[in-house]
Amino acid sequence: MTENNSPKENPSSSTSFGETTQGDLAAEFRELGKSLTNILRTAWESEERVQLQTEIESGLSELGTSLNKAANDFGKTPTGQRLKEDVQDFSKRVQSGEVETKIRENMLEVLRTVNAELQKFSTKSSSDKTGDNP
């Protein structure tokens, strides 16, 4: 089917709201696609977009520099030194398996408690259904 098909030349064409054919719709969608592509290309290649990108890159670079300086300054304070020691201590405990053991113990305790409560609920629900409850 060509863009110039008339309703008489193409029996699958439909006419409503004037003389719009399927070929005309397809052609209009192609034109819309071309127009949107041109608009986006123009916007992407614009000086304003390039300038904005440069400003964002510069701002992020300055932010990174500031954060590095703040982290270095904080690391030199007594609080920063304590935090560093705490992180190193935690790392040693993780490597030794102490943290894993403690997590396993706590998870086991939580799961036992949840299971016990669910069993109580299940028993109560079953007894309520059978009429054992006065």
VENNOR-V505415 format. One record per residue. RES is the residue in one small letter. PHI is phi in whole degrees, -180 to 180 (999 if undefined). OMEGA is omega in whole degrees, -180 to 180 (none if undefined). D_CENTER is the distance of its C-alpha to the mean C-alpha in Angstrom with 1 decimal. Layout:
res:RES phi:PHI omega:OMEGA d_center:D_CENTER
res:RES phi:PHI omega:OMEGA d_center:D_CENTER
This chain:
res:m phi:999 omega:-180 d_center:43.6
res:t phi:-101 omega:-180 d_center:44.0
res:e phi:-66 omega:-176 d_center:42.9
res:n phi:-96 omega:179 d_center:46.5
res:n phi:-63 omega:175 d_center:47.0
res:s phi:-101 omega:180 d_center:48.7
res:p phi:-55 omega:-179 d_center:48.6
res:k phi:-72 omega:-177 d_center:52.0
res:e phi:-79 omega:-177 d_center:50.9
res:n phi:-129 omega:-177 d_center:47.8
res:p phi:-67 omega:-180 d_center:48.3
res:s phi:-82 omega:179 d_center:44.6
res:s phi:-72 omega:177 d_center:44.0
res:s phi:-117 omega:178 d_center:43.7
res:t phi:-120 omega:174 d_center:45.2
res:s phi:-157 omega:-176 d_center:43.9
res:f phi:51 omega:179 d_center:43.7
res:g phi:100 omega:-174 d_center:46.1
res:e phi:-110 omega:-179 d_center:46.4
res:t phi:-82 omega:178 d_center:42.7
res:t phi:-110 omega:178 d_center:42.4
res:q phi:-62 omega:178 d_center:39.6
res:g phi:-62 omega:178 d_center:40.4
res:d phi:-64 omega:179 d_center:40.2
res:l phi:-63 omega:180 d_center:36.7
res:a phi:-61 omega:180 d_center:35.5
res:a phi:-63 omega:180 d_center:37.1
res:e phi:-66 omega:177 d_center:35.5
res:f phi:-65 omega:176 d_center:32.0
res:r phi:-62 omega:179 d_center:32.9
res:e phi:-63 omega:178 d_center:34.1
res:l phi:-61 omega:178 d_center:31.0
res:g phi:-60 omega:178 d_center:28.8
res:k phi:-63 omega:-179 d_center:31.2
res:s phi:-64 omega:179 d_center:31.1
res:l phi:-64 omega:178 d_center:27.4
res:t phi:-61 omega:179 d_center:27.3
res:n phi:-64 omega:180 d_center:30.1
res:i phi:-63 omega:-179 d_center:28.4
res:l phi:-65 omega:178 d_center:25.2
res:r phi:-63 omega:180 d_center:27.3
res:t phi:-63 omega:180 d_center:29.4
res:a phi:-64 omega:-178 d_center:26.6
res:w phi:-66 omega:-177 d_center:25.0
res:e phi:-88 omega:-175 d_center:28.4
res:s phi:-71 omega:178 d_center:29.5
res:e phi:-63 omega:-180 d_center:30.8
res:e phi:-63 omega:180 d_center:28.6
res:r phi:-65 omega:179 d_center:25.4
res:v phi:-63 omega:179 d_center:26.9
res:q phi:-64 omega:179 d_center:28.0
res:l phi:-62 omega:179 d_center:24.7
res:q phi:-61 omega:180 d_center:23.0
res:t phi:-63 omega:179 d_center:25.9
res:e phi:-64 omega:180 d_center:25.6
res:i phi:-65 omega:179 d_center:21.9
res:e phi:-61 omega:179 d_center:22.7
res:s phi:-64 omega:180 d_center:25.7
res:g phi:-62 omega:179 d_center:23.9
res:l phi:-66 omega:178 d_center:21.3
res:s phi:-64 omega:178 d_center:24.2
res:e phi:-65 omega:178 d_center:26.2
res:l phi:-62 omega:179 d_center:23.4
res:g phi:-60 omega:179 d_center:23.2
res:t phi:-62 omega:180 d_center:27.0
res:s phi:-64 omega:180 d_center:27.1
res:l phi:-66 omega:177 d_center:24.7
res:n phi:-62 omega:179 d_center:26.7
res:k phi:-64 omega:180 d_center:29.9
res:a phi:-63 omega:179 d_center:28.8
res:a phi:-65 omega:178 d_center:27.7
res:n phi:-64 omega:179 d_center:31.1
res:d phi:-63 omega:180 d_center:33.0
res:f phi:-64 omega:-180 d_center:31.4
res:g phi:-63 omega:-179 d_center:32.2
res:k phi:-88 omega:-180 d_center:35.9
res:t phi:-80 omega:177 d_center:36.2
res:p phi:-57 omega:178 d_center:37.6
res:t phi:-64 omega:178 d_center:34.3
res:g phi:-62 omega:178 d_center:32.4
res:q phi:-65 omega:178 d_center:35.0
res:r phi:-64 omega:179 d_center:34.7
res:l phi:-62 omega:179 d_center:30.9
res:k phi:-61 omega:178 d_center:31.4
res:e phi:-64 omega:179 d_center:34.1
res:d phi:-64 omega:179 d_center:32.0
res:v phi:-66 omega:179 d_center:29.2
res:q phi:-64 omega:178 d_center:31.8
res:d phi:-63 omega:179 d_center:33.4
res:f phi:-62 omega:179 d_center:30.2
res:s phi:-62 omega:178 d_center:29.7
res:k phi:-64 omega:180 d_center:33.2
res:r phi:-68 omega:177 d_center:32.8
res:v phi:-66 omega:-179 d_center:29.8
res:q phi:-65 omega:-178 d_center:31.8
res:s phi:-78 omega:-179 d_center:34.8
res:g phi:94 omega:-179 d_center:33.1
res:e phi:-62 omega:-179 d_center:33.9
res:v phi:-67 omega:180 d_center:30.3
res:e phi:-61 omega:180 d_center:29.6
res:t phi:-62 omega:-179 d_center:32.9
res:k phi:-65 omega:179 d_center:32.2
res:i phi:-63 omega:179 d_center:28.7
res:r phi:-62 omega:180 d_center:30.4
res:e phi:-62 omega:-179 d_center:33.2
res:n phi:-66 omega:178 d_center:31.0
res:m phi:-63 omega:179 d_center:28.9
res:l phi:-62 omega:178 d_center:32.2
res:e phi:-63 omega:180 d_center:33.6
res:v phi:-64 omega:-180 d_center:30.7
res:l phi:-64 omega:177 d_center:30.8
res:r phi:-62 omega:179 d_center:34.6
res:t phi:-64 omega:180 d_center:34.4
res:v phi:-62 omega:180 d_center:31.8
res:n phi:-62 omega:179 d_center:34.0
res:a phi:-63 omega:180 d_center:37.1
res:e phi:-67 omega:178 d_center:35.8
res:l phi:-65 omega:178 d_center:34.7
res:q phi:-65 omega:177 d_center:38.1
res:k phi:-61 omega:-180 d_center:39.9
res:f phi:-64 omega:-179 d_center:38.0
res:s phi:-63 omega:179 d_center:38.7
res:t phi:-64 omega:179 d_center:42.3
res:k phi:-64 omega:179 d_center:42.7
res:s phi:-63 omega:180 d_center:41.1
res:s phi:-65 omega:-179 d_center:43.5
res:s phi:-71 omega:177 d_center:46.5
res:d phi:-67 omega:-179 d_center:45.7
res:k phi:-71 omega:-178 d_center:45.6
res:t phi:-86 omega:177 d_center:48.9
res:g phi:83 omega:179 d_center:50.6
res:d phi:-72 omega:-179 d_center:51.4
res:n phi:-82 omega:-179 d_center:50.4
res:p phi:-65 omega:none d_center:53.4
